[in-house]
Amino acid sequence: MFGLTPVHSISTAELAQQLQQPNVQLLDVREPSEYRAGHILRAKNVPLRRVADYNPPANTKLYVICRSGARSKQAYKLLHKRGLNVTNVAGGMLAWEGRTV
């Protein structure tokens, strides 16, 4: 299939485990109002419209999350195209069962 980038994804349960690791950055690509309404501790709000300009610290493993998984897939493709180490979180915040702040 021409032009289709497979999206490497993990579950929210797997994300909870990965967040325990060093050199991990969770990008919440929802709009600021959605982020303020409740987000995962340590998540950095980088709305989808600004994600193409995001520059993570060197050797950082990026995870991208949104409300349901659609915007984070778009963010994944933009970041992956730049050669960054990125993983999509399937199901987004709707699937997250952990604590939010």
C-alpha positions as CSV (number, residue, x, y, z in Angstrom):
1,M,0.0,0.0,0.0
2,F,1.6,3.2,-1.1
3,G,1.9,6.1,1.4
4,L,0.7,4.2,4.5
5,T,3.0,4.3,7.5
6,P,2.3,1.6,10.0
7,V,1.7,3.2,13.4
8,H,3.6,1.5,16.3
9,S,1.2,1.5,19.2
10,I,0.9,0.3,22.7
11,S,-2.0,0.0,25.2
12,T,-2.5,2.4,28.1
13,A,-1.5,-0.4,30.5
14,E,1.8,-0.7,28.6
15,L,2.2,3.1,28.8
16,A,1.8,3.0,32.6
17,Q,4.8,0.7,32.7
18,Q,6.9,2.7,30.2
19,L,6.4,5.9,32.2
20,Q,8.5,4.4,35.0
21,Q,11.5,4.4,32.7
22,P,14.0,7.3,32.4
23,N,14.3,9.3,29.2
24,V,10.6,9.0,28.4
25,Q,8.4,11.9,27.3
26,L,4.7,11.6,27.0
27,L,3.2,14.2,24.6
28,D,-0.5,15.0,25.0
29,V,-1.5,16.3,21.6
30,R,-5.0,17.5,22.6
31,E,-5.9,21.1,22.8
32,P,-4.9,23.1,25.9
33,S,-8.5,23.2,27.3
34,E,-8.7,19.4,27.0
35,Y,-5.3,19.0,28.7
36,R,-6.3,21.3,31.6
37,A,-9.5,19.2,32.1
38,G,-7.3,16.2,33.1
39,H,-4.0,14.7,31.9
40,I,-1.5,12.1,32.9
41,L,1.2,13.3,35.3
42,R,4.4,14.2,33.5
43,A,2.6,14.6,30.2
44,K,3.7,17.6,28.1
45,N,0.9,19.4,26.2
46,V,2.0,19.9,22.6
47,P,-1.2,20.4,20.6
48,L,-1.3,18.5,17.2
49,R,-1.0,21.7,15.3
50,R,2.4,22.4,17.0
51,V,3.8,18.9,17.2
52,A,5.8,19.1,13.9
53,D,7.9,21.8,15.5
54,Y,8.5,19.9,18.8
55,N,12.2,19.1,19.5
56,P,12.6,16.5,22.3
57,P,15.8,16.2,24.4
58,A,18.3,13.9,22.8
59,N,17.8,10.1,23.3
60,T,14.2,10.6,24.5
61,K,11.6,7.9,23.8
62,L,8.4,9.7,22.9
63,Y,4.9,8.5,23.5
64,V,1.9,10.4,22.0
65,I,-1.6,10.4,23.4
66,C,-4.8,12.3,22.6
67,R,-8.5,11.7,23.5
68,S,-9.2,8.6,21.4
69,G,-6.2,7.9,19.3
70,A,-6.9,9.7,16.0
71,R,-4.8,12.8,16.6
72,S,-2.0,10.9,18.3
73,K,-1.7,8.7,15.1
74,Q,-1.3,11.9,13.1
75,A,1.3,13.1,15.6
76,Y,3.1,9.8,15.4
77,K,3.4,10.0,11.6
78,L,4.8,13.6,11.8
79,L,7.4,12.7,14.4
80,H,8.3,9.3,12.9
81,K,8.9,11.0,9.5
82,R,11.5,13.2,11.3
83,G,13.3,10.0,12.5
84,L,12.3,10.3,16.2
85,N,11.8,7.3,18.5
86,V,8.0,7.5,18.9
87,T,5.1,5.3,19.9
88,N,1.4,5.9,19.7
89,V,-0.9,5.2,22.7
90,A,-3.9,3.2,21.4
91,G,-7.3,4.3,22.7
92,G,-6.0,7.6,24.1
93,M,-7.3,9.1,27.3
94,L,-10.6,7.4,26.9
95,A,-8.8,4.1,27.6
96,W,-6.5,5.4,30.4
97,E,-7.5,4.0,33.7
98,G,-4.7,5.6,35.8
99,R,-4.8,8.8,37.8
100,T,-5.0,12.2,36.1
101,V,-4.1,15.6,37.3
